[in-house]
């Protein structure tokens, strides 16, 4: 036994050298988990940090029980009244569908609090019989279930310390949506050769896997036969729909492009040097595209109010369908699961579809990128298309319930922004 241990320890330097741990990198490598970016408060903005509260929590008991009817109106009724409307209205600012996918990717970069809590706790949304989608003539009430999110176990034990949810990714713009929020996650995405991320069926497509330790997995609603594998990304929710997959592939390709370019310029560099130099450039590009610069006085933490409400704005931009175009900008038909063809991809049919016929090759990805880049998004308003509002309702309209933030008007009247008396005034203010 002792001989076996000694032999394993003796091999450790060789193993570390093969993985690049001893490579000559003269600068401090950016951590994956967000720790130590703030030298005074080491875990500020780190993985697993509690959400920040801008307003007092509004629990029924002051500790952890969420407010429901009759204290607050039915969320489904609010959705039917305030969020339904005509789709196909173009963005005021000519935002593209690709920019919407990028915005969703940015959100996944800094915020992830959807992981269910343990033990599981459920909230129920009562559905009216006359509801156009979920209504039923049955005498039994129709309830939409929603599982509450994981919370900081050190909270939720008194009114002075109400329950607070957890952010499972770093709040920093550090590439966690590309490389994962831990070193072990990043290692699972690598091949440890020439600084590359692992490729799959072709060099410009990421690897697919059926292992459950990496990506968030939901049942395939299409129930189509075939592989149940998911693409491997740093963003756990990147496989949610075909458009988030496309955004993840863009950054996967960019990293491998930079790593290959650096390998040609510096053939003597080790795998670790190539990978970390490419990673540093990818993160810098990501930061440059969405940030005006480092704000040293701004708390990087994600607030419960932002997580529950502000990020929902992007849902109003999502279109009910997306077109594909080839390199000459000609439209390409989308292929349905039954092999029939349609002018475009219907949004509601792309969620968690493992074997989408429109995502089988790198050319499919290129055509989807071209289509998303040339299509105008929906208008910036209160309307959410039926593909989301009707079929993913409990994910969207009730996301604020687990955080138990103040209701909209209370937050609006106590915030420092200029006050408005009506919805019309708020929308006209830009």
C-alpha positions as CSV (number, residue, x, y, z in Angstrom):
1,X,0.0,0.0,0.0
2,X,2.8,2.4,1.0
3,X,4.7,1.5,-2.2
4,X,1.6,2.3,-4.3
5,X,1.1,5.7,-2.6
6,X,4.8,6.6,-3.0
7,X,4.6,5.7,-6.7
8,X,1.5,7.9,-7.2
9,X,3.2,10.8,-5.4
10,X,6.4,10.3,-7.5
11,X,4.3,10.6,-10.7
12,X,2.6,13.8,-9.5
13,X,5.1,16.3,-11.0
14,X,4.9,14.6,-14.3
15,X,1.1,14.7,-14.3
16,X,1.1,18.4,-13.3
17,X,3.6,19.2,-16.0
18,X,1.4,17.4,-18.6
19,X,-1.6,19.4,-17.6
20,X,0.3,22.6,-17.8
21,X,0.2,23.5,-14.1
22,X,4.0,24.1,-14.1
23,X,4.1,26.0,-17.4
24,X,6.0,29.3,-17.4
25,X,3.2,31.9,-17.2
26,X,4.6,35.1,-15.8
27,X,1.3,36.7,-14.9
28,X,-1.4,35.9,-12.4
29,X,-4.1,33.7,-14.1
30,X,-7.6,34.9,-13.7
31,X,-9.6,32.6,-11.4
32,X,-12.7,30.8,-12.6
33,X,-14.8,31.2,-9.4
34,X,-14.6,35.0,-9.0
35,X,-12.8,34.9,-5.6
36,X,-10.2,37.5,-4.6
37,X,-11.1,40.1,-7.2
38,X,-11.8,42.3,-4.2
39,X,-9.0,42.1,-1.7
40,X,-11.0,43.5,1.2
41,X,-14.0,41.2,0.6
42,X,-12.7,38.0,-1.0
43,X,-16.0,36.4,-2.0
44,X,-17.7,39.5,-3.3
45,X,-19.2,38.6,-6.7
46,X,-17.9,35.0,-6.4
47,X,-19.7,31.8,-7.2
48,X,-22.2,31.0,-4.5
49,X,-22.6,34.5,-3.2
50,X,-26.0,35.6,-2.0
51,X,-28.0,38.0,-4.1
52,X,-28.0,41.7,-3.0
53,X,-31.2,43.3,-1.9
54,X,-32.0,46.9,-2.8
55,X,-35.3,46.9,-0.9
56,X,-36.6,45.0,2.1
57,X,-37.9,41.5,1.5
58,X,-41.6,41.2,1.4
59,X,-42.2,37.7,2.8
60,X,-45.6,37.0,4.3
61,X,-44.1,35.9,7.6
62,X,-41.1,38.2,7.2
63,X,-38.8,35.2,6.9
64,X,-39.4,32.9,4.0
65,X,-43.0,32.4,3.0
66,X,-43.8,34.2,-0.3
67,X,-46.8,36.5,-0.7
68,X,-49.5,35.1,-2.9
69,X,-53.2,35.7,-3.5
70,X,-55.1,37.5,-2.1
71,X,-52.2,39.7,-1.0
72,X,-51.0,40.0,-4.6
73,X,-53.0,39.5,-7.9
74,X,-52.8,36.3,-9.9
75,X,-49.7,36.5,-12.1
76,X,-51.4,34.6,-15.0
77,X,-54.2,37.2,-15.1
78,X,-51.7,40.0,-15.1
79,X,-49.9,38.3,-18.0
80,X,-53.1,38.0,-20.0
81,X,-53.9,41.6,-19.5
82,X,-50.6,43.4,-19.5
83,X,-48.3,41.3,-21.6
84,X,-50.4,39.9,-24.5
85,X,-50.6,41.7,-27.8
86,X,-49.6,41.8,-31.4
87,X,-46.2,40.3,-32.4
88,X,-44.2,41.3,-35.4
89,X,-43.7,44.9,-34.2
90,X,-40.1,45.9,-35.0
91,X,-37.5,47.2,-32.5
92,X,-37.4,51.0,-32.2
93,X,-33.6,50.8,-32.1
94,X,-33.2,48.2,-34.9
95,X,-31.9,45.6,-32.5
96,X,-31.1,42.3,-34.2
97,X,-32.2,38.9,-33.0
98,X,-28.5,38.1,-32.6
99,X,-28.1,40.9,-30.1
100,X,-31.0,39.4,-28.1
101,X,-29.1,36.1,-28.0
102,X,-26.0,37.9,-27.0
103,X,-27.9,39.7,-24.2
104,X,-29.2,36.4,-22.9
105,X,-25.6,35.1,-22.9
106,X,-24.4,38.2,-20.9
107,X,-27.2,37.5,-18.4
108,X,-25.9,33.9,-18.1
109,X,-22.4,35.4,-17.6
110,X,-23.3,37.3,-14.4
111,X,-26.4,35.6,-13.0
112,X,-27.7,32.1,-12.5
113,X,-30.2,31.5,-9.6
114,X,-32.6,29.1,-11.2
115,X,-31.2,26.0,-9.6
116,X,-33.9,24.4,-7.5
117,X,-33.6,24.3,-3.8
118,X,-33.4,21.3,-1.6
119,X,-35.6,20.2,0.0
120,X,-37.9,21.1,-2.9
121,X,-40.6,23.8,-2.3
122,X,-43.3,24.5,-4.8
123,X,-45.5,27.5,-5.5
124,X,-48.8,27.0,-7.4
125,X,-50.3,29.4,-9.9
126,X,-54.1,29.1,-10.2
127,X,-55.4,29.2,-13.7
128,X,-58.8,30.6,-14.6
129,X,-61.1,28.3,-16.6
130,X,-61.4,30.8,-19.4
131,X,-57.6,31.0,-19.8
132,X,-56.9,30.7,-23.6
133,X,-54.0,28.3,-23.1
134,X,-54.2,26.5,-19.7
135,X,-57.9,26.8,-19.1
136,X,-60.0,23.6,-18.6
137,X,-63.6,22.7,-18.3
138,X,-62.8,20.2,-15.5
139,X,-64.2,20.7,-12.1
140,X,-60.7,20.3,-10.7
141,X,-58.6,23.5,-10.5
142,X,-55.6,23.8,-12.9
143,X,-52.4,24.6,-11.1
144,X,-49.1,25.5,-12.7
145,X,-46.2,24.4,-10.5
146,X,-43.1,26.4,-9.9
147,X,-40.2,25.2,-7.8
148,X,-38.5,27.7,-5.6
149,X,-34.8,28.5,-6.1
150,X,-31.9,27.5,-3.9
151,X,-31.1,29.9,-1.1
152,X,-28.3,30.8,1.2
153,X,-28.7,28.4,4.2
154,X,-27.4,31.0,6.6
155,X,-30.5,33.1,5.8
156,X,-34.2,32.6,6.3
157,X,-34.2,32.1,10.1
158,X,-35.6,35.4,11.4
159,X,-37.2,38.7,10.2
160,X,-33.8,40.3,10.6
161,X,-32.3,37.7,8.3
162,X,-34.9,36.8,5.6
163,X,-34.2,34.1,3.0
164,X,-31.9,35.2,0.3
165,X,-31.2,33.3,-2.9
166,X,-27.8,32.4,-4.3
167,X,-26.0,33.3,-7.5
168,X,-24.3,30.2,-8.8
169,X,-22.0,31.9,-11.3
170,X,-19.6,34.8,-10.8
171,X,-21.0,38.3,-11.0
172,X,-17.9,39.5,-12.8
173,X,-17.4,39.7,-16.6
174,X,-14.7,37.0,-16.5
175,X,-15.8,34.5,-19.1
176,X,-17.6,32.1,-16.8
177,X,-20.3,31.6,-19.5
178,X,-17.6,30.4,-21.8
179,X,-15.2,28.5,-19.5
180,X,-17.4,27.6,-16.6
181,X,-17.3,28.9,-13.0
182,X,-14.8,26.5,-11.6
183,X,-11.4,25.2,-12.7
184,X,-12.8,21.6,-12.8
185,X,-15.6,22.7,-15.1
186,X,-13.1,24.4,-17.4
187,X,-10.9,21.3,-17.4
188,X,-13.8,19.2,-18.6
189,X,-14.2,21.5,-21.6
190,X,-10.5,21.2,-22.7
191,X,-8.5,18.7,-24.6
192,X,-5.1,19.8,-23.1
193,X,-3.5,20.1,-26.5
194,X,-2.6,23.3,-28.3
195,X,-4.7,25.3,-25.9
196,X,-8.0,24.2,-27.5
197,X,-11.5,23.6,-26.2
198,X,-12.8,20.2,-27.1
199,X,-14.4,19.8,-30.5
200,X,-17.1,17.4,-31.6
201,X,-18.2,16.2,-35.0
202,X,-16.1,18.9,-36.7
203,X,-13.4,21.3,-35.6
204,X,-15.8,24.3,-35.4
205,X,-18.5,22.5,-33.4
206,X,-18.1,21.8,-29.6
207,X,-18.2,18.4,-28.1
208,X,-21.4,16.7,-27.1
209,X,-21.9,14.6,-24.0
210,X,-24.6,12.8,-22.2
211,X,-22.9,13.1,-18.8
212,X,-25.0,14.8,-16.2
213,X,-22.3,16.6,-14.2
214,X,-21.8,19.5,-16.6
215,X,-24.9,21.0,-18.3
216,X,-28.4,21.7,-17.0
217,X,-30.7,19.2,-18.7
218,X,-34.4,19.2,-19.1
219,X,-36.6,16.6,-20.9
220,X,-36.8,16.9,-24.6
221,X,-40.4,18.1,-25.3
222,X,-40.2,16.8,-28.9
223,X,-39.8,13.2,-27.6
224,X,-37.8,12.5,-30.7
225,X,-35.7,9.4,-30.9
226,X,-31.9,9.6,-31.1
227,X,-29.1,10.9,-29.0
228,X,-29.9,12.8,-25.8
229,X,-26.4,14.4,-25.7
230,X,-25.9,18.1,-25.0
231,X,-23.2,20.5,-26.2
232,X,-20.6,21.2,-23.6
233,X,-20.3,24.9,-22.7
234,X,-19.3,27.0,-19.7
235,X,-22.9,28.2,-19.5
236,X,-25.0,25.5,-17.8
237,X,-28.1,26.7,-19.6
238,X,-26.6,27.2,-23.0
239,X,-28.6,24.2,-24.5
240,X,-31.9,25.7,-23.5
241,X,-32.8,26.6,-27.2
242,X,-31.1,26.6,-30.6
243,X,-30.3,30.3,-30.3
244,X,-28.4,30.1,-27.0
245,X,-26.5,27.1,-28.4
246,X,-25.6,29.3,-31.4
247,X,-24.3,32.1,-29.2
248,X,-22.2,29.6,-27.2
249,X,-20.7,28.1,-30.4
250,X,-19.7,31.6,-31.5
251,X,-17.5,32.0,-28.4
252,X,-16.2,28.5,-28.6
253,X,-15.0,29.1,-32.2
254,X,-13.5,32.4,-31.2
255,X,-11.4,30.8,-28.4
256,X,-10.1,28.1,-30.7
257,X,-9.4,30.6,-33.4
258,X,-7.2,32.6,-31.1
259,X,-5.5,29.5,-29.6
260,X,-4.6,28.3,-33.1
261,X,-3.4,31.7,-34.1
262,X,-1.2,31.9,-31.0
263,X,0.2,28.4,-31.7
264,X,1.4,29.5,-35.1
265,X,3.0,32.6,-33.7
266,X,4.5,30.9,-30.7
267,X,5.1,27.2,-31.5
268,X,7.2,26.6,-28.4
269,X,4.4,27.6,-26.0
270,X,2.9,24.9,-23.9
271,X,-0.8,24.0,-23.9
272,X,-1.4,25.9,-20.7
273,X,0.3,29.1,-22.1
274,X,-1.7,28.9,-25.3
275,X,-5.0,28.3,-23.5
276,X,-4.6,31.0,-20.8
277,X,-3.4,33.6,-23.4
278,X,-6.3,32.8,-25.6
279,X,-8.7,32.9,-22.7
280,X,-7.3,36.3,-21.6
281,X,-8.0,37.7,-25.0
282,X,-11.5,36.3,-25.2
283,X,-12.4,37.8,-21.8
284,X,-10.9,41.1,-22.9
285,X,-13.0,41.1,-26.1
286,X,-16.1,40.1,-24.1
287,X,-15.6,43.0,-21.6
288,X,-14.9,45.5,-24.3
289,X,-18.1,44.7,-26.2
290,X,-20.4,45.2,-23.2
291,X,-18.7,47.5,-20.7
292,X,-17.5,51.1,-20.8
293,X,-14.8,50.4,-18.3
294,X,-14.2,49.2,-14.7
295,X,-16.3,51.0,-12.1
296,X,-14.5,50.6,-8.9
297,X,-17.3,52.0,-6.7
298,X,-20.0,49.7,-8.1
299,X,-20.9,46.6,-6.1
300,X,-20.6,43.7,-8.5
301,X,-23.2,41.7,-6.7
302,X,-26.5,40.9,-8.5
303,X,-29.6,42.3,-6.8
304,X,-32.7,40.2,-6.3
305,X,-34.7,43.1,-8.0
306,X,-32.5,43.0,-11.1
307,X,-32.6,39.2,-11.3
308,X,-36.4,39.1,-10.8
309,X,-37.5,42.0,-13.0
310,X,-34.9,43.9,-15.1
311,X,-33.6,40.9,-17.0
312,X,-37.2,40.1,-18.2
313,X,-37.0,43.1,-20.4
314,X,-35.0,41.0,-22.9
315,X,-38.0,38.7,-23.3
316,X,-40.0,41.4,-25.0
317,X,-37.4,41.4,-27.7
318,X,-37.6,37.7,-28.5
319,X,-39.4,37.0,-31.9
320,X,-41.8,34.1,-32.4
321,X,-39.6,32.8,-35.2
322,X,-36.2,33.2,-36.8
323,X,-35.1,32.9,-40.4
324,X,-32.0,31.3,-41.8
325,X,-29.8,32.8,-44.5
326,X,-26.9,31.5,-46.5
327,X,-23.6,33.4,-47.2
328,X,-25.3,35.2,-50.1
329,X,-28.1,36.3,-47.8
330,X,-30.7,34.2,-49.5
331,X,-33.4,32.7,-47.2
332,X,-33.1,29.0,-46.3
333,X,-36.0,26.9,-45.3
334,X,-36.1,25.4,-41.8
335,X,-36.5,21.7,-41.4
336,X,-39.2,20.4,-38.9
337,X,-39.0,17.3,-36.9
338,X,-41.3,15.5,-39.3
339,X,-38.9,16.4,-42.2
340,X,-41.4,19.0,-43.6
341,X,-40.1,22.5,-44.2
342,X,-41.1,26.0,-42.9
343,X,-39.9,29.5,-43.8
344,X,-38.3,29.9,-40.4
345,X,-37.7,28.3,-37.0
346,X,-40.6,28.6,-34.5
347,X,-39.2,29.7,-31.1
348,X,-41.4,27.4,-29.0
349,X,-40.2,24.4,-31.0
350,X,-36.5,24.9,-30.3
351,X,-36.4,24.5,-26.5
352,X,-34.3,21.5,-25.3
353,X,-34.5,19.8,-28.6
354,X,-31.5,17.5,-28.6
355,X,-31.7,16.5,-32.3
356,X,-32.9,19.7,-33.9
357,X,-32.5,19.1,-37.7
358,X,-31.4,22.7,-38.1
359,X,-28.4,22.2,-35.9
360,X,-26.6,19.2,-37.4
361,X,-23.6,20.8,-39.0
362,X,-21.4,23.9,-38.9
363,X,-23.1,25.2,-42.0
364,X,-26.4,25.1,-40.1
365,X,-24.9,27.3,-37.4
366,X,-23.5,29.7,-40.0
367,X,-26.9,30.1,-41.7
368,X,-28.6,30.6,-38.3
369,X,-26.0,33.3,-37.3
370,X,-26.6,35.1,-40.7
371,X,-30.4,34.9,-40.2
372,X,-30.2,36.2,-36.6
373,X,-27.9,39.0,-37.5
374,X,-30.1,40.2,-40.3
375,X,-33.5,40.0,-38.6
376,X,-34.9,42.8,-36.5
377,X,-36.0,41.9,-33.0
378,X,-39.4,42.5,-31.5
379,X,-40.3,46.0,-30.1
380,X,-39.2,47.2,-26.7
381,X,-42.6,47.2,-25.0
382,X,-44.7,45.2,-22.6
383,X,-45.6,42.5,-25.1
384,X,-44.1,39.0,-24.9
385,X,-44.8,36.7,-27.8
386,X,-47.1,33.7,-27.2
387,X,-44.2,31.3,-27.7
388,X,-42.8,32.4,-24.4
389,X,-45.8,33.8,-22.6
390,X,-48.1,30.9,-23.4
391,X,-45.8,27.9,-23.2
392,X,-43.1,29.0,-20.8
393,X,-45.3,31.1,-18.5
394,X,-44.3,29.8,-15.1
395,X,-40.6,30.3,-16.0
396,X,-41.2,33.9,-17.0
397,X,-43.9,35.7,-15.1
398,X,-43.4,34.1,-11.7
399,X,-39.6,34.3,-11.6
400,X,-39.8,37.2,-9.0
401,X,-41.8,35.1,-6.6
402,X,-38.9,33.0,-5.2
403,X,-37.0,36.2,-4.4
404,X,-40.0,37.9,-2.8
405,X,-39.1,41.4,-4.0
406,X,-41.5,44.3,-3.4
407,X,-44.3,44.6,-5.9
408,X,-43.6,46.7,-9.0
409,X,-45.2,50.0,-7.9
410,X,-43.6,49.9,-4.5
411,X,-40.1,49.4,-6.0
412,X,-40.9,52.1,-8.6
413,X,-42.0,54.7,-6.1
414,X,-39.2,54.1,-3.7
415,X,-36.4,54.1,-6.3
416,X,-34.5,57.2,-7.2
417,X,-35.8,57.3,-10.8
418,X,-38.2,60.0,-12.0
419,X,-41.7,59.0,-11.0
420,X,-44.4,58.1,-13.4
421,X,-48.1,57.8,-12.7
422,X,-49.2,55.4,-15.5
423,X,-47.7,52.7,-17.8
424,X,-48.1,55.1,-20.7
425,X,-45.8,57.7,-19.1
426,X,-43.2,55.0,-18.2
427,X,-43.0,53.7,-21.8
428,X,-43.0,57.2,-23.3
429,X,-40.1,58.2,-21.0
430,X,-37.8,55.7,-22.8
